[in-house]
């Protein structure tokens, strides 16, 4: 039971430490202070694009910027971004009603 507890604690610590490292590496403007969980507010399309491009740039330079043994080497094109969205949706601002076609595009 003691060995199981110690082993489990090591796994949890490893996960938590890696989560913090990835937040510092990939979240633009991450300060290192989480209240409950890190939440990022994006207010404009440009903010969204800036955050996505920051992540892609950090990913591309991961081998050079990470202190540990983090890095991804693939002979293919590397990072791929997949976007899935509803085909059509409308909102009536007068009563905040959403009308969404549940068909999706990828």
Biopython code that builds the backbone (N, CA, C, O; Angstrom):
import numpy as np
from Bio.PDB.StructureBuilder import StructureBuilder

atoms = [
    (1, "UNK", "N", (0.827, -1.188, 0.000)),
    (1, "UNK", "CA", (0.000, 0.000, 0.000)),
    (1, "UNK", "C", (0.876, 1.258, 0.000)),
    (1, "UNK", "O", (0.567, 2.231, -0.688)),
    (2, "UNK", "N", (1.959, 1.236, 0.767)),
    (2, "UNK", "CA", (2.859, 2.383, 0.824)),
    (2, "UNK", "C", (3.527, 2.600, -0.532)),
    (2, "UNK", "O", (3.622, 3.732, -1.007)),
    (3, "UNK", "N", (3.994, 1.503, -1.159)),
    (3, "UNK", "CA", (4.618, 1.628, -2.479)),
    (3, "UNK", "C", (3.635, 2.180, -3.503)),
    (3, "UNK", "O", (4.005, 3.013, -4.330)),
    (4, "UNK", "N", (2.381, 1.723, -3.455)),
    (4, "UNK", "CA", (1.357, 2.230, -4.370)),
    (4, "UNK", "C", (1.145, 3.726, -4.149)),
    (4, "UNK", "O", (1.059, 4.484, -5.114)),
    (5, "UNK", "N", (1.061, 4.153, -2.907)),
    (5, "UNK", "CA", (0.864, 5.566, -2.589)),
    (5, "UNK", "C", (2.008, 6.427, -3.080)),
    (5, "UNK", "O", (1.786, 7.494, -3.651)),
    (6, "UNK", "N", (3.242, 5.968, -2.860)),
    (6, "UNK", "CA", (4.406, 6.728, -3.312)),
    (6, "UNK", "C", (4.464, 6.803, -4.834)),
    (6, "UNK", "O", (4.766, 7.854, -5.401)),
    (7, "UNK", "N", (4.174, 5.696, -5.483)),
    (7, "UNK", "CA", (4.173, 5.662, -6.940)),
    (7, "UNK", "C", (3.110, 6.595, -7.496)),
    (7, "UNK", "O", (3.365, 7.331, -8.450)),
    (8, "UNK", "N", (1.927, 6.571, -6.911)),
    (8, "UNK", "CA", (0.832, 7.422, -7.357)),
    (8, "UNK", "C", (1.186, 8.900, -7.154)),
    (8, "UNK", "O", (0.872, 9.736, -8.002)),
    (9, "UNK", "N", (1.831, 9.216, -6.043)),
    (9, "UNK", "CA", (2.221, 10.594, -5.769)),
    (9, "UNK", "C", (3.219, 11.092, -6.818)),
    (9, "UNK", "O", (3.143, 12.242, -7.248)),
    (10, "UNK", "N", (4.146, 10.236, -7.226)),
    (10, "UNK", "CA", (5.114, 10.623, -8.251)),
    (10, "UNK", "C", (4.428, 10.922, -9.581)),
    (10, "UNK", "O", (4.807, 11.863, -10.279)),
    (11, "UNK", "N", (3.429, 10.133, -9.930)),
    (11, "UNK", "CA", (2.691, 10.361, -11.173)),
    (11, "UNK", "C", (1.944, 11.688, -11.113)),
    (11, "UNK", "O", (1.963, 12.459, -12.072)),
    (12, "UNK", "N", (1.291, 11.953, -9.991)),
    (12, "UNK", "CA", (0.546, 13.207, -9.831)),
    (12, "UNK", "C", (1.495, 14.401, -9.873)),
    (12, "UNK", "O", (1.197, 15.400, -10.527)),
    (13, "UNK", "N", (2.605, 14.316, -9.202)),
    (13, "UNK", "CA", (3.582, 15.410, -9.210)),
    (13, "UNK", "C", (4.113, 15.660, -10.612)),
    (13, "UNK", "O", (4.242, 16.808, -11.039)),
    (14, "UNK", "N", (4.420, 14.585, -11.326)),
    (14, "UNK", "CA", (4.922, 14.698, -12.696)),
    (14, "UNK", "C", (3.903, 15.421, -13.575)),
    (14, "UNK", "O", (4.262, 16.312, -14.345)),
    (15, "UNK", "N", (2.644, 15.039, -13.457)),
    (15, "UNK", "CA", (1.582, 15.662, -14.252)),
    (15, "UNK", "C", (1.443, 17.140, -13.917)),
    (15, "UNK", "O", (1.361, 17.973, -14.820)),
    (16, "UNK", "N", (1.416, 17.472, -12.645)),
    (16, "UNK", "CA", (1.253, 18.869, -12.231)),
    (16, "UNK", "C", (2.430, 19.730, -12.683)),
    (16, "UNK", "O", (2.236, 20.848, -13.160)),
    (17, "UNK", "N", (3.636, 19.219, -12.535)),
    (17, "UNK", "CA", (4.817, 19.982, -12.928)),
    (17, "UNK", "C", (4.869, 20.186, -14.440)),
    (17, "UNK", "O", (5.260, 21.257, -14.904)),
    (18, "UNK", "N", (4.480, 19.177, -15.209)),
    (18, "UNK", "CA", (4.453, 19.315, -16.659)),
    (18, "UNK", "C", (3.352, 20.269, -17.105)),
    (18, "UNK", "O", (3.537, 21.015, -18.067)),
    (19, "UNK", "N", (2.225, 20.257, -16.430)),
    (19, "UNK", "CA", (1.145, 21.183, -16.757)),
    (19, "UNK", "C", (1.610, 22.621, -16.575)),
    (19, "UNK", "O", (1.345, 23.468, -17.429)),
    (20, "UNK", "N", (2.292, 22.905, -15.483)),
    (20, "UNK", "CA", (2.809, 24.251, -15.235)),
    (20, "UNK", "C", (3.836, 24.623, -16.308)),
    (20, "UNK", "O", (3.828, 25.748, -16.809)),
    (21, "UNK", "N", (4.707, 23.695, -16.656)),
    (21, "UNK", "CA", (5.723, 23.969, -17.678)),
    (21, "UNK", "C", (5.063, 24.285, -19.015)),
    (21, "UNK", "O", (5.467, 25.232, -19.690)),
    (22, "UNK", "N", (4.058, 23.512, -19.409)),
    (22, "UNK", "CA", (3.385, 23.758, -20.681)),
    (22, "UNK", "C", (2.610, 25.076, -20.663)),
    (22, "UNK", "O", (2.525, 25.751, -21.689)),
    (23, "UNK", "N", (2.046, 25.451, -19.521)),
    (23, "UNK", "CA", (1.375, 26.754, -19.428)),
    (23, "UNK", "C", (2.369, 27.875, -19.675)),
    (23, "UNK", "O", (2.072, 28.821, -20.405)),
    (24, "UNK", "N", (3.550, 27.777, -19.071)),
    (24, "UNK", "CA", (4.569, 28.807, -19.270)),
    (24, "UNK", "C", (5.049, 28.827, -20.718)),
    (24, "UNK", "O", (5.317, 29.898, -21.263)),
    (25, "UNK", "N", (5.159, 27.676, -21.336)),
    (25, "UNK", "CA", (5.660, 27.609, -22.703)),
    (25, "UNK", "C", (4.649, 28.060, -23.743)),
    (25, "UNK", "O", (5.023, 28.717, -24.715)),
    (26, "UNK", "N", (3.368, 27.723, -23.562)),
    (26, "UNK", "CA", (2.409, 27.888, -24.657)),
    (26, "UNK", "C", (1.325, 28.936, -24.434)),
    (26, "UNK", "O", (0.669, 29.329, -25.398)),
    (27, "UNK", "N", (1.109, 29.398, -23.227)),
    (27, "UNK", "CA", (0.054, 30.387, -23.002)),
    (27, "UNK", "C", (0.654, 31.784, -22.985)),
    (27, "UNK", "O", (1.432, 32.130, -22.096)),
    (28, "UNK", "N", (0.290, 32.559, -23.953)),
    (28, "UNK", "CA", (0.826, 33.919, -24.094)),
    (28, "UNK", "C", (0.424, 34.759, -22.890)),
    (28, "UNK", "O", (-0.755, 34.856, -22.552)),
    (29, "UNK", "N", (1.406, 35.356, -22.256)),
    (29, "UNK", "CA", (1.138, 36.224, -21.121)),
    (29, "UNK", "C", (0.881, 35.502, -19.818)),
    (29, "UNK", "O", (0.416, 36.118, -18.859)),
    (30, "UNK", "N", (1.171, 34.202, -19.754)),
    (30, "UNK", "CA", (0.946, 33.458, -18.515)),
    (30, "UNK", "C", (1.895, 33.958, -17.438)),
    (30, "UNK", "O", (3.107, 34.001, -17.645)),
    (31, "UNK", "N", (1.341, 34.338, -16.281)),
    (31, "UNK", "CA", (2.149, 34.946, -15.223)),
    (31, "UNK", "C", (2.598, 33.950, -14.159)),
    (31, "UNK", "O", (3.461, 34.267, -13.340)),
    (32, "UNK", "N", (2.030, 32.769, -14.163)),
    (32, "UNK", "CA", (2.416, 31.774, -13.172)),
    (32, "UNK", "C", (1.527, 31.766, -11.952)),
    (32, "UNK", "O", (1.759, 30.992, -11.023)),
    (33, "UNK", "N", (0.519, 32.607, -11.935)),
    (33, "UNK", "CA", (-0.389, 32.628, -10.789)),
    (33, "UNK", "C", (-1.755, 32.124, -11.227)),
    (33, "UNK", "O", (-2.464, 32.792, -11.981)),
    (34, "UNK", "N", (-2.110, 30.961, -10.756)),
    (34, "UNK", "CA", (-3.431, 30.384, -11.019)),
    (34, "UNK", "C", (-4.285, 30.570, -9.785)),
    (34, "UNK", "O", (-3.854, 30.279, -8.669)),
    (35, "UNK", "N", (-5.498, 31.056, -9.988)),
    (35, "UNK", "CA", (-6.408, 31.046, -8.849)),
    (35, "UNK", "C", (-7.029, 29.654, -8.760)),
    (35, "UNK", "O", (-6.656, 28.870, -7.888)),
    (36, "UNK", "N", (-7.953, 29.342, -9.633)),
    (36, "UNK", "CA", (-8.483, 27.978, -9.703)),
    (36, "UNK", "C", (-7.815, 27.252, -10.853)),
    (36, "UNK", "O", (-7.188, 26.209, -10.667)),
    (37, "UNK", "N", (-7.951, 27.796, -12.001)),
    (37, "UNK", "CA", (-7.309, 27.295, -13.206)),
    (37, "UNK", "C", (-7.006, 28.512, -14.052)),
    (37, "UNK", "O", (-7.670, 29.539, -13.915)),
    (38, "UNK", "N", (-6.034, 28.420, -14.911)),
    (38, "UNK", "CA", (-5.712, 29.547, -15.765)),
    (38, "UNK", "C", (-6.832, 29.732, -16.768)),
    (38, "UNK", "O", (-7.247, 28.784, -17.434)),
    (39, "UNK", "N", (-7.309, 30.932, -16.870)),
    (39, "UNK", "CA", (-8.288, 31.239, -17.896)),
    (39, "UNK", "C", (-7.775, 32.428, -18.692)),
    (39, "UNK", "O", (-7.191, 33.360, -18.141)),
    (40, "UNK", "N", (-7.999, 32.378, -19.960)),
    (40, "UNK", "CA", (-7.497, 33.412, -20.854)),
    (40, "UNK", "C", (-8.698, 34.076, -21.508)),
    (40, "UNK", "O", (-9.564, 33.400, -22.064)),
    (41, "UNK", "N", (-8.746, 35.382, -21.443)),
    (41, "UNK", "CA", (-9.830, 36.122, -22.076)),
    (41, "UNK", "C", (-9.361, 36.637, -23.420)),
    (41, "UNK", "O", (-8.310, 37.269, -23.526)),
    (42, "UNK", "N", (-10.138, 36.365, -24.430)),
    (42, "UNK", "CA", (-9.848, 36.844, -25.774)),
    (42, "UNK", "C", (-11.029, 37.703, -26.194)),
    (42, "UNK", "O", (-12.178, 37.263, -26.159)),
    (43, "UNK", "N", (-10.729, 38.943, -26.594)),
    (43, "UNK", "CA", (-11.793, 39.899, -26.882)),
    (43, "UNK", "C", (-11.969, 40.192, -28.362)),
    (43, "UNK", "O", (-13.042, 40.625, -28.782)),
    (44, "UNK", "N", (-10.944, 39.965, -29.152)),
    (44, "UNK", "CA", (-11.035, 40.286, -30.572)),
    (44, "UNK", "C", (-10.508, 39.120, -31.405)),
    (44, "UNK", "O", (-9.854, 38.214, -30.887)),
    (45, "UNK", "N", (-10.804, 39.158, -32.694)),
    (45, "UNK", "CA", (-10.254, 38.151, -33.601)),
    (45, "UNK", "C", (-8.735, 38.224, -33.594)),
    (45, "UNK", "O", (-8.062, 37.193, -33.636)),
    (46, "UNK", "N", (-8.192, 39.432, -33.543)),
    (46, "UNK", "CA", (-6.738, 39.589, -33.549)),
    (46, "UNK", "C", (-6.111, 38.957, -32.313)),
    (46, "UNK", "O", (-5.044, 38.350, -32.405)),
    (47, "UNK", "N", (-6.768, 39.092, -31.141)),
    (47, "UNK", "CA", (-6.283, 38.440, -29.922)),
    (47, "UNK", "C", (-6.243, 36.922, -30.105)),
    (47, "UNK", "O", (-5.287, 36.267, -29.690)),
    (48, "UNK", "N", (-7.274, 36.373, -30.724)),
    (48, "UNK", "CA", (-7.324, 34.921, -30.961)),
    (48, "UNK", "C", (-6.197, 34.496, -31.893)),
    (48, "UNK", "O", (-5.502, 33.515, -31.627)),
    (49, "UNK", "N", (-6.014, 35.236, -32.989)),
    (49, "UNK", "CA", (-4.940, 34.909, -33.932)),
    (49, "UNK", "C", (-3.570, 35.039, -33.278)),
    (49, "UNK", "O", (-2.698, 34.195, -33.484)),
    (50, "UNK", "N", (-3.382, 36.089, -32.497)),
    (50, "UNK", "CA", (-2.098, 36.283, -31.810)),
    (50, "UNK", "C", (-1.793, 35.117, -30.881)),
    (50, "UNK", "O", (-0.654, 34.651, -30.824)),
    (51, "UNK", "N", (-2.804, 34.640, -30.150)),
    (51, "UNK", "CA", (-2.604, 33.514, -29.230)),
    (51, "UNK", "C", (-2.267, 32.236, -29.994)),
    (51, "UNK", "O", (-1.376, 31.485, -29.596)),
    (52, "UNK", "N", (-2.982, 31.994, -31.087)),
    (52, "UNK", "CA", (-2.729, 30.788, -31.886)),
    (52, "UNK", "C", (-1.340, 30.832, -32.505)),
    (52, "UNK", "O", (-0.614, 29.839, -32.467)),
    (53, "UNK", "N", (-0.958, 31.983, -33.080)),
    (53, "UNK", "CA", (0.361, 32.102, -33.696)),
    (53, "UNK", "C", (1.472, 32.001, -32.652)),
    (53, "UNK", "O", (2.552, 31.491, -32.948)),
    (54, "UNK", "N", (1.218, 32.479, -31.444)),
    (54, "UNK", "CA", (2.195, 32.350, -30.359)),
    (54, "UNK", "C", (2.434, 30.875, -30.033)),
    (54, "UNK", "O", (3.577, 30.442, -29.883)),
    (55, "UNK", "N", (1.352, 30.113, -29.928)),
    (55, "UNK", "CA", (1.460, 28.680, -29.637)),
    (55, "UNK", "C", (2.233, 27.972, -30.741)),
    (55, "UNK", "O", (3.115, 27.161, -30.461)),
    (56, "UNK", "N", (1.905, 28.277, -32.003)),
    (56, "UNK", "CA", (2.580, 27.631, -33.133)),
    (56, "UNK", "C", (4.072, 27.970, -33.119)),
    (56, "UNK", "O", (4.911, 27.094, -33.328)),
    (57, "UNK", "N", (4.398, 29.234, -32.875)),
    (57, "UNK", "CA", (5.801, 29.653, -32.841)),
    (57, "UNK", "C", (6.550, 28.972, -31.701)),
    (57, "UNK", "O", (7.678, 28.514, -31.887)),
    (58, "UNK", "N", (5.934, 28.902, -30.530)),
    (58, "UNK", "CA", (6.565, 28.224, -29.389)),
    (58, "UNK", "C", (6.770, 26.738, -29.694)),
    (58, "UNK", "O", (7.808, 26.172, -29.352)),
    (59, "UNK", "N", (5.800, 26.118, -30.328)),
    (59, "UNK", "CA", (5.900, 24.703, -30.693)),
    (59, "UNK", "C", (7.066, 24.490, -31.661)),
    (59, "UNK", "O", (7.835, 23.539, -31.516)),
    (60, "UNK", "N", (7.191, 25.379, -32.644)),
    (60, "UNK", "CA", (8.259, 25.255, -33.635)),
    (60, "UNK", "C", (9.642, 25.371, -33.003)),
    (60, "UNK", "O", (10.594, 24.758, -33.485)),
    (61, "UNK", "N", (9.763, 26.155, -31.928)),
    (61, "UNK", "CA", (11.057, 26.383, -31.285)),
    (61, "UNK", "C", (11.219, 25.608, -29.980)),
    (61, "UNK", "O", (12.114, 25.908, -29.189)),
    (62, "UNK", "N", (10.379, 24.636, -29.752)),
    (62, "UNK", "CA", (10.347, 23.927, -28.476)),
    (62, "UNK", "C", (11.694, 23.326, -28.094)),
    (62, "UNK", "O", (12.102, 23.410, -26.935)),
    (63, "UNK", "N", (12.387, 22.721, -29.052)),
    (63, "UNK", "CA", (13.685, 22.111, -28.745)),
    (63, "UNK", "C", (14.700, 23.140, -28.272)),
    (63, "UNK", "O", (15.579, 22.822, -27.471)),
    (64, "UNK", "N", (14.589, 24.370, -28.760)),
    (64, "UNK", "CA", (15.566, 25.410, -28.434)),
    (64, "UNK", "C", (15.235, 26.166, -27.150)),
    (64, "UNK", "O", (16.134, 26.704, -26.505)),
    (65, "UNK", "N", (13.960, 26.213, -26.771)),
    (65, "UNK", "CA", (13.584, 27.039, -25.626)),
    (65, "UNK", "C", (13.304, 26.254, -24.355)),
    (65, "UNK", "O", (13.336, 26.822, -23.264)),
    (66, "UNK", "N", (13.032, 24.958, -24.474)),
    (66, "UNK", "CA", (12.695, 24.193, -23.275)),
    (66, "UNK", "C", (13.960, 23.765, -22.543)),
    (66, "UNK", "O", (14.978, 23.437, -23.153)),
    (67, "UNK", "N", (13.864, 23.777, -21.229)),
    (67, "UNK", "CA", (14.988, 23.391, -20.394)),
    (67, "UNK", "C", (15.120, 21.872, -20.339)),
    (67, "UNK", "O", (16.227, 21.339, -20.258)),
    (68, "UNK", "N", (13.989, 21.187, -20.384)),
    (68, "UNK", "CA", (13.985, 19.734, -20.291)),
    (68, "UNK", "C", (14.153, 19.087, -21.649)),
    (68, "UNK", "O", (14.659, 19.695, -22.592)),
    (69, "UNK", "N", (13.727, 17.868, -21.728)),
    (69, "UNK", "CA", (13.867, 17.089, -22.951)),
    (69, "UNK", "C", (12.586, 17.131, -23.768)),
    (69, "UNK", "O", (12.135, 16.103, -24.272)),
    (70, "UNK", "N", (12.007, 18.296, -23.898)),
    (70, "UNK", "CA", (10.785, 18.438, -24.672)),
    (70, "UNK", "C", (11.140, 18.742, -26.109)),
    (70, "UNK", "O", (12.013, 19.564, -26.385)),
    (71, "UNK", "N", (10.460, 18.077, -27.019)),
    (71, "UNK", "CA", (10.683, 18.328, -28.431)),
    (71, "UNK", "C", (9.915, 17.315, -29.244)),
    (71, "UNK", "O", (9.651, 16.200, -28.794)),
    (72, "UNK", "N", (9.564, 17.716, -30.442)),
    (72, "UNK", "CA", (8.808, 16.836, -31.315)),
    (72, "UNK", "C", (9.499, 16.802, -32.655)),
    (72, "UNK", "O", (9.727, 17.842, -33.272)),
    (73, "UNK", "N", (9.832, 15.614, -33.103)),
    (73, "UNK", "CA", (10.466, 15.481, -34.403)),
    (73, "UNK", "C", (9.631, 14.528, -35.238)),
    (73, "UNK", "O", (9.458, 13.355, -34.905)),
    (74, "UNK", "N", (9.128, 15.062, -36.315)),
    (74, "UNK", "CA", (8.355, 14.266, -37.262)),
    (74, "UNK", "C", (8.869, 14.589, -38.652)),
    (74, "UNK", "O", (9.238, 15.727, -38.942)),
    (75, "UNK", "N", (8.888, 13.602, -39.489)),
    (75, "UNK", "CA", (9.331, 13.845, -40.852)),
    (75, "UNK", "C", (8.212, 14.416, -41.704)),
    (75, "UNK", "O", (8.448, 14.881, -42.818)),
    (76, "UNK", "N", (7.000, 14.380, -41.182)),
    (76, "UNK", "CA", (5.885, 14.958, -41.910)),
    (76, "UNK", "C", (5.893, 16.465, -41.702)),
    (76, "UNK", "O", (6.921, 17.039, -41.342)),
    (77, "UNK", "N", (4.780, 17.090, -41.921)),
    (77, "UNK", "CA", (4.719, 18.550, -41.843)),
    (77, "UNK", "C", (4.710, 19.071, -40.412)),
    (77, "UNK", "O", (4.799, 20.283, -40.219)),
    (78, "UNK", "N", (4.609, 18.220, -39.408)),
    (78, "UNK", "CA", (4.658, 18.686, -38.027)),
    (78, "UNK", "C", (3.289, 19.000, -37.479)),
    (78, "UNK", "O", (2.375, 18.180, -37.561)),
    (79, "UNK", "N", (3.148, 20.172, -36.925)),
    (79, "UNK", "CA", (1.928, 20.597, -36.247)),
    (79, "UNK", "C", (0.776, 20.769, -37.230)),
    (79, "UNK", "O", (0.931, 21.369, -38.294)),
    (80, "UNK", "N", (-0.373, 20.235, -36.857)),
    (80, "UNK", "CA", (-1.585, 20.411, -37.642)),
    (80, "UNK", "C", (-2.668, 20.944, -36.724)),
    (80, "UNK", "O", (-2.804, 20.499, -35.584)),
    (81, "UNK", "N", (-3.430, 21.887, -37.218)),
    (81, "UNK", "CA", (-4.523, 22.458, -36.438)),
    (81, "UNK", "C", (-5.823, 22.025, -37.089)),
    (81, "UNK", "O", (-6.003, 22.164, -38.299)),
    (82, "UNK", "N", (-6.719, 21.505, -36.282)),
    (82, "UNK", "CA", (-8.008, 21.036, -36.769)),
    (82, "UNK", "C", (-9.092, 21.908, -36.154)),
    (82, "UNK", "O", (-9.126, 22.107, -34.940)),
    (83, "UNK", "N", (-9.960, 22.418, -36.983)),
    (83, "UNK", "CA", (-11.046, 23.285, -36.526)),
    (83, "UNK", "C", (-12.363, 22.631, -36.894)),
    (83, "UNK", "O", (-12.557, 22.193, -38.028)),
    (84, "UNK", "N", (-13.257, 22.568, -35.939)),
    (84, "UNK", "CA", (-14.578, 22.006, -36.190)),
    (84, "UNK", "C", (-15.606, 23.038, -35.741)),
    (84, "UNK", "O", (-15.513, 23.585, -34.642)),
    (85, "UNK", "N", (-16.587, 23.298, -36.602)),
    (85, "UNK", "CA", (-17.584, 24.305, -36.271)),
    (85, "UNK", "C", (-18.935, 23.911, -36.843)),
    (85, "UNK", "O", (-19.031, 23.065, -37.733)),
    (86, "UNK", "N", (-19.982, 24.544, -36.310)),
    (86, "UNK", "CA", (-21.313, 24.343, -36.863)),
    (86, "UNK", "C", (-21.389, 25.029, -38.222)),
    (86, "UNK", "O", (-20.778, 26.078, -38.426)),
    (87, "UNK", "N", (-22.147, 24.429, -39.164)),
    (87, "UNK", "CA", (-22.235, 24.987, -40.511)),
    (87, "UNK", "C", (-22.883, 26.356, -40.510)),
    (87, "UNK", "O", (-22.424, 27.260, -41.208)),
    (88, "UNK", "N", (-23.932, 26.519, -39.746)),
    (88, "UNK", "CA", (-24.637, 27.788, -39.774)),
    (88, "UNK", "C", (-25.260, 28.058, -38.413)),
    (88, "UNK", "O", (-25.778, 27.150, -37.763)),
    (89, "UNK", "N", (-25.205, 29.287, -38.001)),
    (89, "UNK", "CA", (-25.829, 29.665, -36.748)),
    (89, "UNK", "C", (-26.224, 31.127, -36.782)),
    (89, "UNK", "O", (-25.522, 31.962, -37.353)),
    (90, "UNK", "N", (-27.342, 31.423, -36.171)),
    (90, "UNK", "CA", (-27.795, 32.808, -36.084)),
    (90, "UNK", "C", (-28.220, 33.095, -34.657)),
    (90, "UNK", "O", (-28.614, 32.196, -33.914)),
    (91, "UNK", "N", (-28.133, 34.362, -34.290)),
    (91, "UNK", "CA", (-28.533, 34.767, -32.948)),
    (91, "UNK", "C", (-29.434, 35.982, -33.059)),
    (91, "UNK", "O", (-29.142, 36.924, -33.795)),
    (92, "UNK", "N", (-30.520, 35.948, -32.326)),
    (92, "UNK", "CA", (-31.411, 37.100, -32.252)),
    (92, "UNK", "C", (-31.032, 37.903, -31.013)),
    (92, "UNK", "O", (-31.298, 37.464, -29.894)),
    (93, "UNK", "N", (-30.416, 39.069, -31.190)),
    (93, "UNK", "CA", (-29.961, 39.844, -30.043)),
    (93, "UNK", "C", (-31.093, 40.323, -29.142)),
    (93, "UNK", "O", (-30.879, 40.572, -27.955)),
    (94, "UNK", "N", (-32.286, 40.452, -29.693)),
    (94, "UNK", "CA", (-33.386, 40.982, -28.892)),
    (94, "UNK", "C", (-33.735, 40.092, -27.704)),
    (94, "UNK", "O", (-34.096, 40.584, -26.635)),
    (95, "UNK", "N", (-33.624, 38.769, -27.900)),
    (95, "UNK", "CA", (-33.949, 37.866, -26.784)),
    (95, "UNK", "C", (-32.879, 36.795, -26.558)),
    (95, "UNK", "O", (-33.133, 35.800, -25.880)),
    (96, "UNK", "N", (-31.683, 36.995, -27.125)),
    (96, "UNK", "CA", (-30.555, 36.062, -26.972)),
    (96, "UNK", "C", (-30.902, 34.632, -27.374)),
    (96, "UNK", "O", (-30.457, 33.677, -26.737)),
    (97, "UNK", "N", (-31.690, 34.491, -28.422)),
    (97, "UNK", "CA", (-32.063, 33.173, -28.925)),
    (97, "UNK", "C", (-31.058, 32.725, -29.969)),
    (97, "UNK", "O", (-30.706, 33.488, -30.869)),
    (98, "UNK", "N", (-30.594, 31.477, -29.849)),
    (98, "UNK", "CA", (-29.661, 30.908, -30.814)),
    (98, "UNK", "C", (-30.396, 29.907, -31.691)),
    (98, "UNK", "O", (-31.184, 29.097, -31.203)),
    (99, "UNK", "N", (-30.130, 29.972, -32.990)),
    (99, "UNK", "CA", (-30.660, 29.000, -33.933)),
    (99, "UNK", "C", (-29.457, 28.377, -34.628)),
    (99, "UNK", "O", (-28.824, 29.018, -35.467)),
    (100, "UNK", "N", (-29.137, 27.132, -34.284)),
    (100, "UNK", "CA", (-27.908, 26.498, -34.755)),
    (100, "UNK", "C", (-28.252, 25.255, -35.569)),
    (100, "UNK", "O", (-29.009, 24.390, -35.126)),
    (101, "UNK", "N", (-27.683, 25.188, -36.760)),
    (101, "UNK", "CA", (-27.736, 23.976, -37.574)),
    (101, "UNK", "C", (-26.705, 23.027, -36.970)),
    (101, "UNK", "O", (-25.520, 23.357, -36.938)),
    (102, "UNK", "N", (-27.123, 21.864, -36.494)),
    (102, "UNK", "CA", (-26.214, 20.979, -35.756)),
    (102, "UNK", "C", (-25.236, 20.222, -36.663)),
    (102, "UNK", "O", (-24.406, 19.462, -36.163)),
    (103, "UNK", "N", (-25.316, 20.411, -37.973)),
    (103, "UNK", "CA", (-24.333, 19.818, -38.879)),
    (103, "UNK", "C", (-23.001, 20.530, -38.653)),
    (103, "UNK", "O", (-22.960, 21.742, -38.442)),
    (104, "UNK", "N", (-21.921, 19.767, -38.699)),
    (104, "UNK", "CA", (-20.614, 20.374, -38.462)),
    (104, "UNK", "C", (-19.716, 20.270, -39.681)),
    (104, "UNK", "O", (-19.869, 19.381, -40.519)),
    (105, "UNK", "N", (-18.777, 21.202, -39.758)),
    (105, "UNK", "CA", (-17.725, 21.188, -40.768)),
    (105, "UNK", "C", (-16.394, 21.014, -40.063)),
    (105, "UNK", "O", (-16.193, 21.555, -38.975)),
    (106, "UNK", "N", (-15.484, 20.268, -40.667)),
    (106, "UNK", "CA", (-14.152, 20.103, -40.082)),
    (106, "UNK", "C", (-13.129, 20.655, -41.044)),
    (106, "UNK", "O", (-11.932, 20.622, -40.759)),
]
sb = StructureBuilder()
sb.init_structure("model")
sb.init_model(0)
sb.init_chain("A")
sb.init_seg("    ")
for serial, (resi, resn, name, xyz) in enumerate(atoms, 1):
    if name == "N":
        sb.init_residue(resn, " ", resi, " ")
    sb.init_atom(name, np.array(xyz, "f"), 0.0, 1.0, " ", f" {name:<3s}", serial, name[0])
structure = sb.get_structure()
